[in-house]
Amino acid sequence: MNPYKRESHMRDIRVVGDPVLRTPAEPVTDFDRELRRLIDEMFQVMYQARGVGLAGPQIGVSKRIFVYDCSNRKGHVINPELTVDDDAEVLDEEGCLSVPGRETGTPIYARTPRAAGVTVRGLDRLGRPVQVKARGMLARCFQHETDHLDGKLYVDRLAKDAARKVLLQAP
């Protein structure tokens, strides 16, 4: 089964080359039933694709929202603001559901530099404040998903040759 093709009622994951992935997302202003349905759908799409995080633009929704299930932590953040708490650079493997290999259909991984520790602040589905401090894989996830909301992909953080190598494998 191709993880990028959804059941008919679910949105497809957008892949590199789609302009929505390079466009900064708009703030969420309506905390209504439609938003709660979107969050539930984002979790379904993320789990079906075996991801650990998913941002609105990845399913064609240009709104500042992401969901995650990483390092035994699960949640969502709306209108996130990311603060770096520990700027020591950590180089580790990172991939993206929106940058699949042309041959495999699965994410292409590359050693990507990220800050060691971050705090994300935003709102939950009811408009209540949330704040999560993170290190390790969860910090990497928060930085990756926040980048999506700013119109960036993990390949933008790679050296030019490494980014080229990844993009040559993508569709």
Secondary structure as GFF3:
##gff-version 3
##sequence-region A 1 171
A	DSSP	three_ten_helix	19	22	.	.	.	ID=ss1
A	DSSP	alpha_helix	33	48	.	.	.	ID=ss2
A	DSSP	beta_strand	53	55	.	.	.	ID=ss3
A	DSSP	three_ten_helix	56	59	.	.	.	ID=ss4
A	DSSP	beta_strand	65	70	.	.	.	ID=ss5
A	DSSP	beta_strand	73	94	.	.	.	ID=ss6
A	DSSP	beta_strand	110	123	.	.	.	ID=ss7
A	DSSP	beta_strand	129	135	.	.	.	ID=ss8
A	DSSP	alpha_helix	136	149	.	.	.	ID=ss9
A	DSSP	three_ten_helix	154	157	.	.	.	ID=ss10
A	DSSP	alpha_helix	160	169	.	.	.	ID=ss11
###
